[in-house]
Amino acid sequence: MFKTLFSRMLATYLSVTLGLLILLGFTVGTVFQNQYKTEKRDELKREAQEISATVTERYIDSAKRAMAEKELLTIARKYDAMVILQFADESLGRCVFIDEESTAKWAGCDDMDISSITSGILYGGQKTEVRKMLGDRVDMPTMSLTGPITNENGRVIAALVLHTDTSRIQESIRQVTMDVILYSCIGVVLAMLAVSYITGKMTKPITEMNNIVMRYSKGEFDLRVKSEGTDEVAQLGKSFNIMASELNTLEEARRSFVANVSHELRSPLTSMRGFLEAMQDGTIAQEDYAKYLEIVINENRRMTSMVNDLLDLARIESGQVVIKKEVFDINELIVRTMLTFEARVDAKKLNVELDMKPEKIAVEADPGQIAQVVRNLIDNAIKFTPEGGSLWLITKVKKKVVTVTVKDSGKGIDADSIPHLFERFYKAEKAHTPGESAGTGLGLAIVKRIIDQHDQDITVESEPGKGTSFTFTLNAAERSVKGAAQKKA
């Protein structure tokens, strides 16, 4: 029954609202009832005092008794009450004053036997009590007051019983109760409408998000959630939209990655198979085998390099490569890395210039990863620098930041290609033909991921025909290389 968030919220809010309205109605009814009864009780006590004064001052005096009887009849008429007096002096008799159909009259002292009604009154006491005494005699709600009447000497001369009809009080209380019930019903209806509207507004975006997420699972990442406002649901909607954009980007990257990998693998495999089949069926003469086998071996090496780069990139992006920072001399690392390219530099007759001041610069980073960065940048610089060109390896220290620049005098990169250089499989050289400058398009992507893992930056400056320079930053070490070596030892 309550399987949805909407039904649960609606049931909860309505239960709380209805419970509060019922509690409020019960409280208001009880307060009004107690207030009416208290007011009536206080009023009867005040009239009892007036009756007492009338009896003691005028009724006992036979000359003033007629006037006292009129006053007692007026009181009976005013409160629609029955006034019963039982005197200690039997000569005064028992006197009853009643009000029938809004007409007060004197009933006489011997018309009613009230001994059973007043038998519980103690003439020696001074207490005035309000209670219900006629509930078993009449079919109307009544309130009765009993108490002694004393003279100026404190002697009890009579017992007073004052009965009054409380039908009007009960009717007023009943009317108040009905009004509270009516307003409670109206409140419940209004609360139901308001809660339904508010709950619907709250749960509708969540329902839409659920439907859109189900479509995300089918690859439809172009859908977006409507997120208006600043509340938590709107923030959740904005987060969903950001997630959808990221998923869409990842999906496009995945498709591009698969397409690029397929292309990079298919081209050399097709080329290698073609050469091998040509040698097999005799299309290529036996004396040319060495030439074409060299091409096949080079393509095989390029494929192996690409697979290794893919594995390295996958490990870095998945977090499997843990950065182990050490303090080392960046200048020494650059020189040692450069020496591994000595054969290629000599073959192209390149001029290499080192601009490293001071001679030792201590940095704190992962030496293995930074060596790979320097190696990839130098490899690209040699690859795209024409024979007889120049390479510059520059290091500088500014405050606590060390900058490393690898610059070449190659043909440069056009401005449209620079923003895409660090993307996987992107090549500024559009031709994907085998050759010395043909690469996998993954080297700079790996460089970028390593620099990002070190929380550093790498920038590119290039101009067609004037060469290219790559510059990355590292944190300068607070302690010297010598001190770090001693600590390590």
Secondary structure, DSSP 8 states (H G I E B T S, - for coil): ---SHHHHHHHHHHHHHHHHHHHHHHHHHHHHHHHHHHHHHHHHHHHHHHHHHHIIIIISSTTTHHHHHHHHHHHHHHTTEEEEEEESSGGG-EEEEEEETTEEEE--SSS---HHHHTT--TT----EEE---TTT-SS-EEEEEEEEE-TTS-EEEEEEEEEE-HHHHHHHHHHHHHHHHHHHHHHHHHHHHHHHHHHHHHHHHHHHHHHHHHHTTT-TT------SSSHHHHHHHHHHHHHHHHHHHHHHHHHHHHHHHHHHHHHHHHHHHHHHHHHTTSS-GGGHHHHHHHHHHHHHHHHHHHHHHHHHHHHHTT-S----EEEEHHHHHHHHHHTTHHHHHHHT-EEEEEESSS--EEEE-HHHHHHHHHHHHHHHHHTS-TT-EEEEEEEEETTEEEEEEEE-S----TTTGGGTTSTT--SS-----STT---S-HHHHHHHHHHHTT--EEEEE-TTS-EEEEEEEEB-SS-HHHHHHHH-
